[in-house]
């Protein structure tokens, strides 16, 4: 989900649903008793070609395809409760 209050672009026909396909690799590293770090990397690509209708102020209306790779890196803490 994306929301912008900028005046440069106004999205008139946004894509409501976007399915993606990708892979994730990760692992957990124990730092101390009862605590560990869990990290991951992932990459995803959209399954279908989506289009946005954008109206720029002072420019004609145009259609632009949206296709790109999403890449994420994450790190979090893991605590043992007991």
N, C-alpha and C positions, 0 to 999 in steps of 0.2 A: 504494500500500500504506500502511496506517495502523495504528499500534499504540499503545495507551494503557494505562498502568498505573493510571489513576485509578479510584476506586471509584464515582463518580457514575453512570457508564453502563457497562453490560456488553453488548457486541455479541454477539448469539446467532446471527444469520443474516446474515453479511456478504455483500456482492456480491463474487463471485470475479473477474468479468471486466466491464469497462466500456469500451465503444467510444465514442470522441468524434470530433467533426467540428469543424474550425476552420481558421483562417488564420494565417499568420506573415508578417511583413514585417521585413526587416533589411538591413543594409549593412555594408561595411568601410571604415574611414577610416584612411589611412596617416598615422602620426604621425612616423615617421623611416624611414630606409633599413633594411629588414629587420624592421620592427615596425609593426603596425597594431592597431586596435581593431575588434572585430566585435560589433555589437549587434543585438538583435531585440526585437520585441514580438509577442505572439500571444494569441489568444482562442479558446477551445473550449467547446462545449456537448455534453452527453451525447446519444447517438442514441436510447437507450431510457429509459423510466422505471424506475428501480430502487427497491427498498424494503429497509429495514433493520428487523429486529425488535430492539427495545431494551427491556431490563428495568431500570427505575430502582429502587433500593432504597426501599421504603416507598411505592411507587406502582404502579398496575396496568401490565401489559404493553401496549404500543401499537405500531402500525406507523407509520412516518414515511417519506414519499417523499423520495428524494434527487434533487434536480434543481437544478443551479446552473451558473454560468459560471466557467470557469477562465481566469484572466488571468495571463500571465507577462511579465516584462521581464528580459532578460539582457544581459550585457556580458562579453566575454572578450578575451584578447590573442592575436594571431596573429604567429608568428615565422617568418621565412624561414630555412631550414636552410643554404642555400648562396647 
